[in-house]
Amino acid sequence: MKLPLILPVPLLAPAFVSIFAPKTTPRRVASPPPEAQPADLDRIGYDTIKNAPPEAGKEARQANLAALFGGDLSEPAPAAPVATAPAPPAAAVEPAAPPTEQATEDLTDDEIKRYSRHLILEDVGVEGQKRLKASKVAVVGAGGLGSPALLYLAAAGVGTLTIVDDDTVETSNLQRQIVHDTEEVGEFKAASAASSIKRVNPLVQVKQLRERLNAENAQELLKGHDVILDGCDNFDTKYAVDDACRALGIPCAYAAILRFEGQASTFNYPPGVGPSYRDLMPEGPAPGTVPSCAEGGVLGVLPGVLGCIQATEVLKVLLGRPPSDCLAGRVLVYDALRMSFREIPLVKGAAECAAAEKSLESEPLPPDAHTSLTATECADKLRNGWAPYVLDVRLPQEAEICQLPFADALCPHRNIKAAAAGLPRDVDLLVHCKSGFRSRAACRDLASLGFDRLYNMEGGILAWARDVDPRLPTY
């Protein structure tokens, strides 16, 4: 059965603007005549003249010109009165994040030109840009989330970017991982991303760590950085990143995506005070219960939105913005299909409570009540006359891509308990999915309902295409 096609409603930006634009014609104000700027005037000197208060008078401006061009300075210019703004009323001050090391290296002329739109922002300015230039950020994963984040952090002028990724570029990555291109299929993602970054901003230093981050090496790989951006796609790595950030006292910009939804937060900010990933998820789900993007799919533009949110959080932390300006203590949830955002509050301490509850558990998990077979073993048994009932627990849209020609039924693994009454109990039941995780979960559910002749095909249909029938398309 084909699912209904959902088409987005187009946004008519010009119409939107024309509807809400004011109908009155704005009053025209006569502009003062432009000041003459000497062609060879020094930039800083001209700013001094241009920005001199009108109260300084003609004499002060002439004295500035004389200072620039070596004129007669025997008569000092009168001091310009400086208007002092009244002090704002005292306000409640929230605990601010510890400031990063004060940047001392000046911006070059090239950097001033490149980052000019930052420099005129009151909350960035020259000092803020110098902080970005002196910062070091590690991005774990150069995939869907890491791709836009790396490009925007490089464009923003973050001085050093470290890419932690041991994977290589595949054709299926190109639908969403915009830091890579077709010519780089087969190359290391770290190398491909570094090449793209250098094209965006050659002033940024890029370090490649072609290693898989895990609990054993996480602290060694991440130490010395100011902020970590978590762009990985599996629970084990996310927990390793989170544990290392807490131990090292480093804030972490987090995001996760699946299908049409994503979520983002900023963990451990300020360090040791803000909630962490383990406060959001004290422990990972059972294997096979949550599909990966390779199994469940993902809208190509979704990681672009979440990755940009992560990059924004990184920049704010580097600029010393307070936690209330960041996603500290909040989880932002984005639904791309309905184009909606919502927030979930997050408090610190859930991880400790979960650890205490887990320590009270005494009964180990029961072993799997099914038999696991490789794709090759299944093929050998089938050639020798084995006739099981073959159950495909993937989604219908996956079955449209490819399917085993001898499959008897299709039922998504989340619906397996509801459909169990229609499955035979007097024959062997061979269950498969795309890669083996969902079929294992389905076998456990069926075993809990009394099915005792269960077989799980390890590696799923991907293993069958790799080891038995290479003609089968993969996805």
C-alpha positions in Angstrom: 0.0 0.0 0.0 1.4 3.4 -1.0 1.5 6.1 1.6 -0.2 9.4 0.8 2.1 12.0 -0.6 2.3 15.1 1.7 3.2 18.3 -0.2 4.4 21.4 1.7 2.5 24.6 1.4 4.7 27.1 -0.5 5.7 30.2 1.4 5.2 33.3 -0.7 7.8 35.7 0.7 7.1 38.7 -1.5 3.4 38.4 -0.8 4.1 38.1 2.9 6.2 41.2 2.9 3.7 43.2 0.8 0.8 42.3 3.1 2.5 43.4 6.3 4.6 46.3 5.0 3.4 49.8 6.0 1.2 51.5 3.5 2.5 55.0 4.2 5.4 56.4 2.3 8.4 56.9 4.6 9.3 60.5 5.2 12.4 61.5 3.2 15.2 63.0 5.3 17.8 65.2 3.7 21.2 63.6 4.1 24.1 65.7 5.2 26.8 66.3 2.5 29.4 63.5 2.5 32.7 64.3 4.1 35.7 64.3 1.8 38.0 61.4 2.5 41.7 61.8 1.5 42.6 59.0 -0.9 45.7 58.0 1.1 44.3 58.5 4.6 45.1 55.8 7.1 42.0 53.8 7.9 42.3 54.1 11.7 43.2 57.8 11.4 40.1 58.4 9.2 37.9 56.6 11.7 39.3 58.9 14.4 38.4 62.0 12.4 35.1 60.7 11.2 34.0 59.6 14.7 35.1 62.8 16.5 32.1 64.3 18.3 30.7 67.5 16.8 31.5 69.3 20.1 35.2 68.9 19.4 34.9 71.7 16.8 37.0 72.5 13.8 40.2 72.9 15.7 40.2 69.4 17.1 39.6 67.9 13.7 42.4 70.0 12.2 44.7 68.8 15.0 43.8 65.2 14.1 44.7 65.8 10.5 48.0 67.4 11.5 48.8 64.4 13.7 48.2 62.1 10.7 50.2 64.1 8.2 53.0 65.4 10.4 51.8 69.0 10.6 52.5 71.6 13.3 51.5 70.3 16.6 52.8 73.2 18.7 49.3 74.3 19.5 47.4 71.4 21.1 43.8 70.9 20.0 41.1 71.6 22.6 39.9 68.5 24.3 36.6 67.3 23.1 33.9 66.9 25.8 32.7 63.4 26.2 29.1 62.7 26.9 28.7 60.2 29.6 25.6 57.9 29.5 23.8 57.4 32.8 24.5 54.0 34.5 21.8 51.5 33.9 19.8 50.3 37.0 21.3 47.2 38.7 19.8 44.0 37.6 19.9 40.4 38.8 23.1 38.7 37.5 22.8 35.1 36.6 25.9 32.8 36.9 27.9 33.3 33.8 30.0 30.7 32.0 33.7 30.9 32.8 35.3 33.1 30.2 37.8 31.7 27.7 41.4 32.8 27.7 41.6 36.4 26.6 42.6 36.6 23.0 45.6 38.9 22.4 46.4 38.4 18.8 45.2 41.2 16.6 43.1 40.7 13.5 44.8 41.1 10.2 43.5 43.4 7.5 42.3 40.3 5.6 40.4 39.1 8.7 38.9 42.5 9.3 37.5 42.5 5.7 36.4 38.8 5.9 34.6 39.1 9.3 33.3 42.7 8.9 29.7 41.7 9.5 30.7 40.2 12.8 32.8 43.2 13.8 29.8 45.6 13.6 27.7 43.4 15.8 27.6 44.9 19.3 27.7 41.4 20.9 30.7 40.2 18.8 32.9 43.1 17.8 36.7 43.0 17.5 37.2 41.4 20.9 34.6 38.7 20.2 36.2 37.9 16.8 39.6 37.7 18.4 38.1 35.2 20.9 36.8 33.1 18.0 40.1 33.3 16.3 41.8 31.9 19.5 39.3 29.2 20.0 39.6 25.4 19.4 36.5 23.4 18.6 36.3 19.6 18.1 33.6 18.2 15.9 32.9 14.6 16.4 31.5 13.2 13.2 31.8 14.8 9.7 28.4 13.5 8.6 25.0 15.1 8.4 25.2 17.2 11.5 28.9 17.9 11.3 28.8 19.0 7.6 26.9 22.3 8.0 28.4 23.0 11.4 32.0 22.7 10.1 31.3 25.0 7.2 29.7 27.7 9.3 32.2 27.5 12.1 35.0 27.9 9.6 33.2 30.8 7.9 32.7 32.4 11.3 36.5 32.4 12.0 36.9 29.8 14.7 40.7 29.5 14.8 41.2 25.7 15.0 38.7 23.0 14.0 39.5 19.4 14.9 37.5 16.7 12.9 37.1 13.4 14.6 35.9 10.7 12.1 37.3 7.4 10.9 34.7 6.8 8.3 34.8 7.2 4.5 32.5 9.0 2.1 29.7 6.8 0.6 27.3 7.7 -2.2 24.4 7.5 0.2 26.0 10.2 2.3 25.7 12.9 -0.4 21.9 13.3 0.1 22.6 15.2 3.3 26.3 15.5 4.1 27.0 18.7 2.1 30.7 19.0 3.2 31.5 16.1 0.8 31.0 15.8 -3.0 30.8 13.1 -5.6 34.4 13.2 -6.5 35.4 12.4 -2.9 33.4 9.1 -2.5 35.8 6.6 -1.0 38.0 9.2 0.7 38.2 9.7 4.5 35.5 12.1 5.7 38.0 14.0 7.8 40.1 14.7 4.7 37.1 15.5 2.5 35.8 17.9 5.1 39.2 19.5 5.7 39.4 20.2 1.9 36.0 21.9 1.9 36.8 24.0 5.0 40.0 25.3 3.3 38.0 26.4 0.3 35.6 28.3 2.6 38.2 29.9 4.8 41.9 29.2 4.3 42.7 31.2 7.5 41.3 28.4 9.7 43.6 25.6 11.0 42.2 22.1 10.5 43.3 19.0 12.4 42.2 15.5 11.3 41.8 12.7 13.8 40.9 9.6 11.7 40.0 7.6 14.7 36.8 6.2 16.1 36.1 7.9 19.4 35.2 5.5 22.2 35.1 5.5 26.0 38.8 4.6 26.1 40.2 7.4 24.0 37.6 10.1 24.3 39.4 12.2 26.9 42.7 12.0 25.1 41.1 13.1 21.7 39.0 15.9 23.2 41.2 17.5 25.8 42.5 21.0 25.0 39.4 22.2 23.2 37.1 24.9 24.3 33.8 23.4 23.0 32.8 20.0 21.6 30.2 19.6 18.9 28.6 16.1 19.0 27.7 15.2 15.4 27.9 11.4 15.9 25.1 9.0 15.0 25.2 6.2 17.7 24.5 6.0 21.4 27.9 4.6 22.4 29.8 7.5 21.0 27.4 10.0 22.4 27.8 8.6 25.9 31.6 8.6 25.4 31.6 12.2 24.3 29.3 13.2 27.2 31.4 11.4 29.8 34.6 13.0 28.5 33.1 16.5 28.4 32.0 16.2 32.0 35.4 14.9 33.1 37.3 17.5 31.2 35.0 20.4 32.0 34.1 21.2 28.4 30.7 22.4 27.1 29.1 20.2 24.4 26.7 21.2 21.6 24.4 18.2 21.1 21.9 17.2 18.4 20.2 14.0 17.1 18.0 13.4 14.1 15.8 10.7 12.7 13.2 10.8 9.8 11.6 14.3 10.0 12.5 15.2 13.6 15.5 16.4 15.5 16.5 17.8 18.9 19.3 19.9 20.2 20.7 21.1 23.5 23.9 22.5 25.1 25.3 20.2 27.8 27.7 20.9 30.6 27.4 24.6 30.3 28.6 26.1 32.5 31.0 23.2 33.1 30.1 21.2 36.1 26.8 23.1 36.5 24.7 22.5 33.4 22.8 19.2 32.7 24.5 16.6 30.5 23.4 14.0 28.0 23.0 11.4 30.7 20.5 13.7 32.4 18.5 13.5 29.2 19.1 9.8 28.6 20.6 8.1 31.7 21.2 4.9 29.7 20.9 3.9 26.1 17.9 2.0 24.7 18.1 -1.7 24.1 19.8 -2.7 20.8 17.3 -2.7 17.9 14.6 -0.6 19.6 15.7 2.7 18.0 16.5 2.6 14.3 19.5 4.5 12.9 19.1 6.9 10.0 20.3 4.0 7.7 17.3 2.0 8.9 14.7 4.6 9.6 15.6 7.2 7.0 16.2 11.0 7.4 15.0 14.0 5.4 18.1 15.4 3.7 17.7 19.0 4.9 17.0 18.0 8.5 20.6 17.7 9.7 21.3 21.1 8.0 18.8 22.8 10.4 20.1 21.0 13.5 23.7 21.3 12.5 23.3 25.1 12.1 21.7 25.3 15.5 24.7 23.4 17.0 27.1 25.8 15.3 25.1 28.8 16.7 25.4 27.3 20.2 29.1 26.8 19.8 29.6 30.4 18.8 27.6 31.7 21.7 29.5 29.7 24.2 32.8 30.9 22.7 31.6 34.5 22.9 30.8 34.0 26.6 27.0 34.3 26.4 25.2 33.4 29.6 23.5 30.0 29.9 20.1 31.6 29.5 21.0 32.7 26.0 22.0 29.1 25.1 20.2 25.8 25.1 21.6 24.9 28.5 18.9 23.2 30.6 16.6 23.1 27.6 16.0 20.6 24.8 14.8 22.1 21.5 12.7 19.7 19.5 12.1 20.4 15.8 9.4 18.7 13.6 10.3 19.4 10.0 7.1 17.8 8.7 4.8 20.2 10.7 7.4 23.0 10.8 7.2 23.4 14.5 9.6 24.0 17.4 9.0 23.2 21.1 11.1 23.1 24.2 11.5 20.5 27.0 13.1 21.6 30.3 16.1 19.6 31.4 17.4 19.5 34.9 20.7 18.2 36.3 20.6 15.1 38.5 18.7 12.5 36.5 21.8 10.6 35.7 22.7 10.1 39.3 19.2 8.9 40.1 19.2 6.4 37.3 22.6 5.1 38.4 21.3 4.6 41.9 18.2 2.7 40.6 20.3 0.6 38.3 22.5 -0.5 41.2 19.5 -1.9 42.9 18.7 -4.2 40.0 19.8 -7.8 40.7 18.2 -9.9 38.0 20.2 -10.0 34.8 18.4 -9.8 31.4 17.3 -13.2 30.1 19.3 -14.5 27.1 17.8 -14.4 23.6 15.3 -17.1 23.1 16.0 -17.4 19.4 18.7 -18.8 17.1 20.9 -16.5 15.1 22.0 -17.5 11.6 24.2 -15.7 9.2 22.9 -15.0 5.7 25.1 -17.7 4.3 23.9 -20.2 6.8 20.3 -19.3 5.9 21.0 -19.9 2.2 22.6 -23.3 2.9 19.6 -24.4 5.0 17.2 -23.2 2.3 19.1 -25.1 -0.4 18.9 -28.3 1.7 15.1 -28.1 1.9 14.5 -25.9 5.0 11.0 -24.3 4.6 10.5 -21.7 7.3 7.9 -19.0 7.4 9.9 -15.8 6.4 8.8 -12.6 8.1 10.2 -9.2 6.9 9.9 -6.7 9.7 11.1 -3.6 7.7 8.8 -0.7 6.7 6.7 -0.9 3.5 8.7 1.7 1.8 11.9 -0.3 2.4 10.2 -3.4 0.8 9.5 -1.3 -2.3 13.3 -0.9 -2.8 14.2 -4.5 -2.5 12.9 -7.7 -0.8 13.7 -11.4 -0.6 11.7 -13.3 -3.2 10.8 -16.0 -0.8 9.4 -13.7 2.0 5.9 -14.7 3.2 4.8 -11.5 5.1 5.8 -7.9 5.8 5.1 -6.4 9.3 7.0 -3.5 10.8 8.8 -4.7 14.0 6.9 -2.1 16.2 3.6 -3.8 15.2 4.8 -7.3 15.7 2.9 -8.0 18.9 -0.4 -6.8 17.4 0.1 -9.0 14.4 1.4 -12.1 16.3 -2.0 -13.8 16.2 -1.8 -14.2 12.4 1.6 -15.9 12.5 2.1 -19.7 12.5 3.4 -21.4 15.6 3.9 -24.9 14.1 6.8 -24.1 11.7 10.1 -22.4 12.0 9.9 -18.6 11.8 12.8 -16.8 10.0 12.8 -13.1 10.8 14.9 -10.5 8.9 15.2 -6.7 8.6 17.7 -4.4 6.9 20.7 -5.0 9.2 19.6 -7.4 11.9 18.7 -5.1 14.9 15.0 -4.8 14.3 14.6 -8.5 13.6 16.3 -9.3 16.9 13.9 -7.1 18.7 11.0 -8.7 16.9 12.3 -12.1 17.9 12.4 -11.1 21.6 8.8 -9.8 21.4 7.6 -13.0 19.7 9.4 -15.1 22.3 7.7 -13.2 25.1 4.4 -14.3 23.5 5.4 -18.0 23.5 6.9 -18.5 20.0 9.7 -21.0 20.4 10.9 -21.8 16.8 12.5 -18.4 16.1 15.4 -17.7 13.8 17.0 -14.3 13.3 19.0 -13.6 10.1 22.1 -11.7 11.3 23.0 -8.7 9.2 19.6 -8.7 7.5 19.0 -8.1 3.8 22.3 -6.2 3.5 24.2 -9.3 4.5 22.1 -11.4 2.0 23.0 -9.0 -0.8 26.7 -9.0 0.2 27.2 -12.7 0.8 24.5 -14.5 -1.1 22.9 -12.5 -4.0 24.9 -9.4 -5.1 22.2 -8.5 -7.7 20.0 -7.4 -4.9 20.0 -3.5 -4.6 21.1 -2.1 -1.3 20.2 1.2 0.4 
